[in-house]
């Protein structure tokens, strides 16, 4: 395996791990219809550095 293929595999693995992490975080949020049923509005927050 050459260096280019090794780098590509490493980046692919990192991308897949990031996607799994984001999916796990998103699964923790309530569904929009559940938020609306409770009369709550989701926060509209923009992060600023």
Protein Blocks (a to p, Z undefined) as FASTA:
>chain_A
ZZklmmmmmmmmmmmmmmmmmmmmmmmpccfklmmmnopacddddddZZ
